[in-house]
Amino acid sequence: MEFDLLSKWMGLVALIVSVVTGVWTLISKSTKPFDDRFDKLEKEITRLDDTQDSHGSRIQKVEDELAHLPTKNDMHDVKILMTHLEGHVGKIEVTLKAAESKLDRIERSIDGRKS
């Protein structure tokens, strides 16, 4: 009799173990694709975070360089100064042409005396 009772209990324990194992297998199989997707998402988030950090440093470099460059107003002031310089250079050209023509006449005059 004890053998029959032990046999019934062993059958019940085996049934419970197999049911628990089956349920565990179903649960673990059904979460595996989610775990894989979760791992892929974690890697993608890490990659994007690294990319964001590199963009931040690149933007900082550009901002540092822009601080040294002239502004729109500075360039406008330079343009105005260049216009003034063109006027002064024009006046100097006129003066030099006049001086050149006077020097030419003096040279011709001196050459005329020598001959």
Steps between C-alpha positions, in 0.01 A plus 500: 500500500769738577635433158166593342481819704859587419434426133197731496696780670795456264264518203346818639844654565616404149185657352551822698869518401420444131221761506727754672779422253264541207367831627854623569607402148207686347567810707873503429447439125244774472726757672816413304407711194420789733831455679683504167316810388568664836872426466502645149322812624750541783788480252331751270440740790866472600609567141269801472627634833859473374400671176333781693815548708715523187256749345516708817878523480488582129245776560718640778798516261291687242375746763857561615610574143202727435599713798817606313331584171378850411131578526274641229550850641877457502493401134281799419750730671784343300304556177453869587871536578591332171279749315680789674837345412398470135426874500838582655682272258321673211618840625857368534486369141394843372780666698756248373392550139538875541843453658598260223399745229695781673803272531465412134498866401803570722689209344414619149605848594834376638554274198426798270770709670759226472468464125 
